[in-house]
Structures are given as C-alpha cells and as structure tokens.
Amino acid sequence: MRLRVEFTTEPFDLDEAPAHAVVAREVIQNARLDAVDVGPFGNTAEGGGDEVLTAVDALLRRALASGATRVSLQVNVVEGDAA
C-alpha cells in the first residue's frame, strides 16, 4: 500500500522556523520516502505504507519533544493502491 502524509506543526512563527518544525521536516526528509515537499505552511510526502507510518511515529514523537503544541496531519491511501 502506498500512502501520502500531509502535516503541519504549531505554534507558527512567521519570522523563523521553530525547532519543532525543523525537526519534523528533518524526520520526513531523512525517512525512506519519495515525493517529499516541504514548505512554510504544510509538508507532504509519499511512500510505502510501513515507511510512511514509521516516519509519522517519529515525526509525532520528535516534534512534540521539540516544543510542538499541535501537530495536524492527514494520511491518505494513494489512489489506485488500496488493496
């Protein structure tokens, strides 16, 4: 199964990326995922189901430990890959 994750971390800081946002992006960029797109107001990545779920676990744990007060995420099965 192939999954797509979209996420943001809060609180926002428009002047400088907070530590929790930097950590979350590093987790996703260093995971075994493809189609990674990081931006100031949202991030997305796609990959195999196990890889995405492992990355989401690390993302939640590390972002919260780095000061995130909220993590919003959505995980979708990529169309055509629902089995």
N, C-alpha and C positions, 0 to 999 in steps of 0.2 A: 504494500500500500504506500502511496506517495502522499505526503501531507504538505500543507502550506501553513506557516505560522505568521501572524501579524501581531506586533506588540508595541506598547509604549510604556514608559515608566514615569512616575511622578514623585516629587513635585518638579515642575518645569522651571527652568532658568533660561531666559532668553539671551543672557549675556555670555554665559559659559556653561558647557555641558557638565551637569553634576556627576559625581563619582558613580552613582548607580546607573546612569545612562551609559557612561563609558564602559563600565563592567559588562552590562547587558549586551552592548554591541560587540565587545571583545569575545564574549561567550559564543555568540552567533557566528561571528567571522572566523573563529577558530574551530568551530564544530565541523563535522564532516557533512556539510550541507552545500547545496548549489543554489543558484538564482538568489543570492543574498543581496538585498538592497537596504542600506541604512540611510536614514535621513533625520532631520531635526524634529519631525513631528510623528514619525512612525517608521517601523522597520518590518521587513518581510524576508522570509527565506523559505526554500522548499528543499525537500529531500525525502529519503526513505522514512517510513513510519518510526522505526526504532531510533534512528538518528535524530529526528525532529523531537520525539518525546524525551530523549536523553538530554538534548540541548535545552528544552523547555524546563526540565527539572533543574539543571544547572543555572539557567537564566533566573528563575524564581529565587532560588537559594542565594545566589551571589548578589543579585540586585537588592533584595531585601536586607541582606547583611551589610550592604554598602549605603543604606540610607533611603531606599525607595519606600514611600508610604503607600504606594498603589502601583500595581502592575496590571495593565489591561491587555488581555491577549485573546486571540481567536485562532483556533486551529481548524482547518478545513481539509477534507479529502479532496485532492486534486481530481477534477472531473475526468472520468474515464478509468480511474484507478480504484474505484470502490469494488472490493472483492468480497 
